[in-house]
C-alpha cells in the first residue's frame, strides 16, 4: 500500500505557467511531471504532452511561429511602403543558439558574402526571400542544403541588370519582342529606380531580367548570381500589377511582358501556363484600342479605349507589331494544343474584323513610313488567291504563315472528321495556292540562316504537310509535296538548331508525315524520286535525325515528352 502514488489533489499547486500545454488548454490540474505529466500519462491525447519552456521546438511553437509570419506578411501587403523583413526559421540550427527576432521567432544569421545582386544602399538589403534557394553552382551552395540568399530589391545590381538586358536582346526577335529596341535599351539602362517614368514599365523590365538570367545559365553572370525562381516570382508580380501603375507606357509594355512570359513558359515546356498568359492578349489589345481589332457589335465597351493616339511613327509601329506578335503566338499555340478539328480562336469568331495593316520593317517606322490603311486584313489575305502582297516585313510573312498553318490545320481536321466535305476541292485549291505563293515570297534559307527566317519557313513546310496529307494516299503530287516538305524541314532544323519550343510541334508534324510515307512504301507504292533520300532507308535516317532534334528540345517538357513517346511508339511499330 505504501507504494501507491498520492492522489494529485494532495500535491502542492504548481506555479502559474508551469502546467503542460495540454492541461492548460483543457483547464485541468497538472502535476508538472516531465517528460509526461500524470493526466497525459493516464489519459493519452492526440497531442503530445508539451511544456512552454521545453528546449525543443514544439508543434505548438511551430504553429505560433507560422501565425506570426503570416501576420507579418499581412502587414507587408497592407502597408507596402513600410519595409518589414520576412524572417525564416532555420531547421538546421540549434534553437538555443539561434538569433531571435523581437517577437521570439528564430531567424537565419545574415550571409557573410554579398552577391553582386545586393546593393548596400537599399533598405531591403537584409530581407530574406521565402521563395528561393541558392541556384546550383552558385557560390556558397552545397550538396546537402542551400541557404536562401538575400535580395536587395526587385532589380539586380546595375552591372548584372545590363548584362541580362544585353543577353536578352541577342534573342529578342525570336521571343516576340515588338518594342523599339534602341529606345527601350536606352531607357532601360538609365539610373532611376525600377518603375520610374523615365525607364520602361517594371512589368516588362522584370520579365527581361528573367529571360536574361535564363539565357545566361552557362555564363559567368549566372554563376555569379541568377535565381530564376526568384526572378519569375518578381516578373509575375509586376506583370499582374502592370496596368494598375501610373507609368505612361504601361499598356503596350505590359502586353509585351505577357508575350515574353508566354514565350518563357513555352521555353521551359509549360504550354498550359503559356496559353494562360496569351489568352487575354486579344482583349487587352482591343480594350486599349491600340489596333484595328474591331468587333462588329461593340456596344458600351467602346468606351474601354485607354491609349492616347500615337505621337510618332515608331510608337504606332510598336502597336502594329505588337498586335501581329500576339496573332503569331496565339495561332501557334492553337496548332500545338488544340484538336485539329477545333483549331479556332477569337479571330475566327463571327462578327470580328481585323483592320490592322500588315507590319513593316522597324527601319521604315524610323523613316516615318507607315503601312497603308487596311480593311478586313486577314479575310482579304485568305480570299486573295491571285497574288499575295509582299510589301511587308519578315514579321508580316511570319504572321501570314501562322494564319495559313492554323487555317490548313483546321481544314485537315474538318476533312478527317468528315465535315464540310462538299467544299473540299475549292478550299484545297485556294489554300494550296496561298501556301505555295507565300513559300516563294520568303527569303532564301541558303542566303540567311537567321532563326527567324527558318521559323517562318518551318511554318510553311508544316502547312504544306498538313494540307497535302489528306490527299497523299491517292495523289502522287500531294504525296511528293508532303514528303519533300518534311525532309527539308528536318534537314534545315538540324543545320540551324533553333531552340524554339513551337518548333517541336512542327517537327512532330514532319516526322509523322515521314512515318506515313514508310507505310506507303511498304504497301507497294512507287518511289517518289530516284534518290536515296526517298527510299525507305533514307526516310528512316531522316526520321532518326528528327528524333535527335526532339530529344534536344523536349527534356524540360512533360507534355512534349508525352507526345514524343507516342510518336516513338508509332515509329517502333514499323521496326517490328
C-alpha angles and dihedrals in degrees: 000000000000089000092061110110119242119259112262090239089069094055122103111265115259122243116260112281095016097101119100117265094248094054090045091053093047091042094231129137114271126199093208094231114161142254086008124011123226099257092048090047094050095041110028115208133201089254119065121246103266135176126210092230094050112135091225124075104257127208090252090052090050091053092048090051091049091051090050091051092049091049090051090050091051090052089052092053095045094047107027092165090067111072111226117176119230108229121208129206114239107218091192096058127091106253091218092055100038118109112246134221120231089262093053096258114142110240136194118258111249118263115264093215127063113218116213089258093067119093115198091207093060119100087218097058094113097045116116120217112229093200107059145053132204108285116249111273095018119131112278096022121131136190094243102048141348125215121225109257120228119241127207098211143320090291130066123240110282098259092049091045091051091048092051091049093050092049091049094052091057087069101025097112090060093047100060097260108164104165120104104277101210095045092046095048092048093053095039092060096050121117103244117104127269111290096025113143092239090060130058119280111280091238095066096034094055091049090052089052087052091051092045091053092047093049093046098054093124097040132093091255092061093044089051092049138327127132112182096192091058092045091048091053090050092047093049091049095050094042092051089053096037098105092047093061124094094233110135092226097043098117103056094031093053089049086051089051091053091050091051092047090052091052090046092056089046089053093053092044101254099130097167092054088048090055092048091058092044097045098079097042097093091055092044091055093047094044090051088050090223096138141027092266096139129174112207090230111042102152117174093347090081086087091066092088107125107165123090116228112279115267099204136029088245090058092048090047090055090056093049093047091045092056094051093045087057090049092052093048096048095043093052092045089053091053091047099046111022129078109260093243091051101046099131133125143176092293090061095047115114114263099027123120130186115213096166109121122233111273124256131214114284090241089063091054088052089054091052094255119142129182117258118264115275138203124203089352098181096040091048090051093051093047093047102097097159108056135355118224105243098179092106131084136268086271089058091051090048091051091049091049091050091050092048093047090052092047093048092047090052091046092051091046092051091049094049089049091052095246129137092001093151092073095042100110095048095043091046092053094048095048093044091052091050093049093048094047093047090050090053091051096055123102112262117265089215092061097040129034091183111146089227092055092048093049093056089048089050090054090052091047090052091048089051091051096047092047097048100039090076090064100027094103094058107025121062094204094052090048092050094047090049096051096041091052092050093047093047094048093053092044093053094040089058090051097047099033092202106189093212115143093212087058088070090067091049092049091052089054089053095047093050090051091053092047088053089051091054089053090051092050090051090052090061099266114155121253115268095225139356092260132110089229089071099044118099090258093049093048090047090054090051090049090054090051088052090053090051089055092049090050087053093051104035112055095100098044121079089189092053091044088054091051091045091052091053095049091045089054089055090049095047090051086065091059094057 
